[in-house]
Amino acid sequence: MKKLIVTLIGVAALASSVWAQDKSKPAAGAPAPAAATLAASAQVANPTNVVARVNGVDIRRKELDDTEQALLTQMQQRGRGLSPDKKAEFDRQVLEELIGRELVLQEGRDRKLGDIDTLTQQELSTIKTRLGGEAEFAKALKEAGLTDDQYVHRLRENVIIRETIDGVVAKEAKVTPEDVKAYYDANRERFHQPEMVRASHILIQVPPDATSQVRTQKLAQIETVQSLLKQGGQFSELAKKFSEDPGSAVNGGDLDFFPRGAMVPEFDAVAFTLQTNKVSNIVTTKYGYHLLMVTDRKPARDLPFEEVKANIEKFLLGSRGVEIVRKHVQDLRAAAKIEVLISGYSPTNSPASKAAPVVVKP
């Protein structure tokens, strides 16, 4: 079942995601249904205890708790955990991010940023598509205990923050053609592209704890799809109809190009040995049962400068953009009134926080 992950777009995290060079898709491998998560924050704080106040605007305990839980969930999905001795530092960093987020949000509301409502609706449409449509989006909201209005409100705030940061970075971040060429020459090994294949798949999910009866039923489902393919059915249409991988089903099962090691071993082994435009036998992985079809291949090669210079420029802009945003938030903090209302809080030692007049009130 797809879950709506309530996350916060923090200032530093947002700067990294907006300006970082790595725009590659997650190992589609999609075979993992967990790929269908909402990329935007959607929690709305209940009127509970206030943990901080930024220029008179409250940050509530629920917002802090929800944000921490969302970030911990994301860490767990990436195989990372949080040791008990790091918990206090984690709490402090999340609160710092919330404070920074509120500062940028307040600034954005005072700027002329274009049609925020239209941008919000475009973002919402993209999210619904990623989740598999209106029905799946409504189901995800219900699971998270959110209303449409609550989600759209938070999403709109995130759009304001993104547009504000885009404007700051676009104004100050500069990269010359000489910078780009120097980076390419100094990092040639990074521009070797390994062998890659483009594949599509149809997935019938099997829970890890499924009984033998359930596994038999799931196997029968994939065998039915296999039969339809042998009768001349079009792979992409059958993927849209039957595949239970929300990340690729809407695209006809397409996983785009990926190198060796991007997928689970069983999936990888078949993808790199299967003939182009041939359908595989049923492949079993920890996610369930798959049918694969390789649609294209790319041999290993060294990428020429002309082909990668645009990406290098984005990467360099990203690196400089993060520092610009940090400095910008530092300036915002220096001019803000920030009150922290929880005990045991110790402001970060970063230059950004040293410049901020933080008032700690247990």
N, C-alpha and C positions, 0 to 999 in steps of 0.2 A: 504494500500500500504506500502510495506516495505521501510524503510528509512535507508540511510547510515549515521550513526552518526560519524562525524569527531571528534575524541578525541585525546588527547595527552597522551602518556605514560610518565608521570612525574617520577622523580627519586624516591620520597617517595612513590607515588602511585604504581609504578612498584615493589618496594621492598615489599610492602604489598601484592600485588597480586601474586608475584612469590613465596614468602616464607610463606604466611599465611597458617594456618592449614585448614581453612574452604574451602574445594574444592567442596562443595555441589552445585548441579545445582540449578538455579533459580527456584522458584516454577513454575515449568513447566507449571504449570497450564498453562503452556504454554497457558492456553487458550489464552494468550495475544500475538498477532502477533508482538507486539513491542519487543519481545524477540529477534527478528532477527535483531541485530545490529552488526556493525563491531566493533571488539574489539581493532582494531589498528588505529593509527592516519593516516590521509591521506591528510592533507592539505599541500599545498606548498605555501610559502609566495610570494606575488607579490612584485615587486620592489617599495615599498612605504616607508614611514618613518621608520627609524631605531630607535628602542626603547632601545636597549642595544647592547653591543659588548663584546664578550667573547674571549679573546686571538685573537682579530682581526676578529672574525666571527660575522656577523650581526644577530641580532634577530629583525625581522620587526614587525611593528604595526599589519599587517594582521595576522601574526602567533599568536600574543597575543590575538587579538580580536576573531579569530576563536577558539582558545583554550578555552577562557572564555565562548563563546557561547555553545560549545560542553559540557563543564562541567555543565553549567546551565541547559542544556537540560536533562542531566543525573540526576541532582538533582530533576528536575520537575517530571521525570518519577518515582522517588522514593518518591514523595509526599513532597519534601523539596523545600523551596524557599530561596531567599536571600533578607534580609531586606536592605533598603537604607543605613542605618547607618553602614552596614558591607561591602558595596561596595568597599571602598578604601582599606580595609584590604584584601578583595578577590583579587583585582587587584594586590596588592603587592605580595600575595602568589603565584598567577599564574606566575608572572614574575620571582619570585624566582625559581619556578619549571622549567621554561624554561631555566634559566641560569644553574641550576643543570643538566638538561637533556643534554645541550650542552657540559658541562664539561665531563660528562661520555661518551658521544658520541665521543668526541675528544680522550679521553683515549682509548676507544675501537678500534678506527681506528689505533692506534699505537701498538695494541697487536695482537698476533696470536690467533685467536678465532675459527679456524676450517673453514669449508666450509659454509660461511655466505650465499652465493647464494643458496645453497641447502636448508638450514634452512628457508630462506625467501620463497622459492617456496613451501615448506611443510606448512608453516604458511598460505600462500595465498590459498593453496588448502583447508585447514581446514575452512578458512573464507568463501570461495565459497560454500562449502558444507553446512555450517550453514545457509547461505542465500538462499539455494535452488537450486544452480547450476549456470552455466555460464551466462545464460540469466538474472537471477535475480541480479547477481553481476553487470552485465553491466548496468542494469536498475538503480541500486543503485548509481553507479558511475555517470551516466548521471544526476540523480536528484541532486547529490552533486556538479556537475560541474567540475568533475575530469577526467583525462585521466588515462589509465592503468599505464603509465610510472610514473605519479605523485604519484599514490597510492603506487606502488611497491617501489619507491624511499623512501617514508616515512616509509613503512613497513620494509624495509631493515635496516633503521636507528634504528627502534625499536628493531629489532633482535640483532643488535650490542650492544645496551644498555642492553638488557636482558642477553645476554651471558657474558658481562663484569661484571654485577652485580652478576650473578651466580658464576662466578669465584672468585670474592672478598669474597662473603659469604661462599662458600665452603671451602675456604682456612682458614678462621678465626673463623667461627661459630662452636662450639663444644658443644655437649650435651652427658652426661654420662647416663648409664642405671639407676644409682641411682637418677639422676635428673628426669627421666621419671617416675619411680615408686613413687617418692615423690609427684609429681604433681597428679598422679592418686589417691593416698591415700587422698590428701588434697581436691580433687574436685570430690568426688564420685557422687554427685548429677548431675554432667554434663554428666555422662555416663549412664543415664537412657534413654532407647530408647522407645518412645511411640509406640502405635499401628500404623502400617503403611500398606498401600496397594500399589500395583503396578497396574496402569491402563493405558489403551490406549484410545484415543478418536479421533473422526472425527469432525472437526469444520467447519461450514459454517458461515463466518463472517457476522454480521449485524451492519452497522454503527449506532452509538447512535442516530443520527438525521434522520434515515431512515424513509421514508414515509410508509404508510400502504401497498401501492402497492409493494414497494421493500421488505418489510417483508414477504408478501405473496409469492413473487418469491423465496426468500431465504428458506422459509419453504418448498416450493415445492422441492427445491434442496435436502434438508436433508431427506425429505420423499422418494425421489427417491433412495438415498443411503440406507435408511432403508429397502426399498423393495428389493434391491439387496442382502442385508444381509440375509433377510428372505428366499431368493431363493437359499441360500447356498454360497454366496460370501464370500471370506476370508477377515476378518476385516483389517489385515495389508495391503493387496493389495489395498483395497478400500480407506484406509486412505492415502496411497501414491498417489492415483489418484485424490481423491476428497477433502481431508482435506485442509483447508486454514490456518492452523497453521503451519508456516514454521519451527518452532522449533521442532515439533514432526512428521510432515508428512513424512519427509525423513526416519524416523525410524519406519514407519508403525503405527504412532500414539502413540508410546510408550512414557509415561511420567515418567517412572522409579518409584521408591518408594517415597511416600510422606506421612507425618503425617496429622492428623486432623488440619484444619486451614491453610494449605498451599495453598489451592485453594479458589476460591470464594464460598460463602455459598451454593448456589444451586448445584454447582458441587460437593462440599465436601459431602453434605448430601446423594447424590446418590452413590458416590464412596464407602462410608463406610457402605452401606446397601445392595448393589447389590451382588448377588451370583457370585462366581468366574466363569469365562468363560461364563457368560450370558451377553447379550447385553441389555442395558437400553432402555427405551423409550426416546423420544426426550427431552433433557434438555435445558432450556432457561436460559442464563446468559447475562450479559452486553456485552459479546463478540459476542454473536450470538447463533446458535443452535448446540448442541452437541449430539453425540451418544457415550456412554461409554461402556467399557468392562474391568472388573477387572480381571487381569491375575495372581495375587499372593498376599499373605498376610503375615505379620509378626506381631506376638503378642507383647505386651509390655514386656520389659525385661531389666535387668541391664547388661550392656556390660562387659564381663570379661577383665581383664588386658591384656591378651595375644592378644585379638582381637583388642584392641585400642592402644597398645603401639607404633605402627608405626606412627599413626596419632598424638599422643602426642609428639613424637620426632619431627615431622614436625612442629607442632605448636610452640614448644620451639625454634627450629631453626629459625622459622619465626620471633618470638619476638626478638631474639638476632640478626637476620639478618638485621632487620630494623635499629637497632641501629648501627650496623657495617657499613651499607650503609651511614647512616647520617654522621658518623665520617669520612668515606672515602671521601664523597663529601666535607666535611669541609676541609680536607687536600688538595683536588684538588683546592678549592677556595683560600686557603691560598697561593698557588703557582701561581694563575692565575691573569691576568689583566682583570678586569671587569669594563666596563664603562656603566652607566645607563644614557640614554639621554632623559628622560622625566621629566617634572617638577612635584613637589609634591611627589616624590618617597622617601620613608624612608626605608632603609634596615631593615629586620627583626631583632628582638632582640635575635634570637636563636644563640647558640654558633657557629653554622656553618657559619652564616653570619658575626658575629663579627670577625671571623678569616680572612675574605676575604677583600682584598683591593678594595672595591667598590668605583668607582669614579662617583659621581652624577653630571650630566651636564644638566641643564634645557634646 
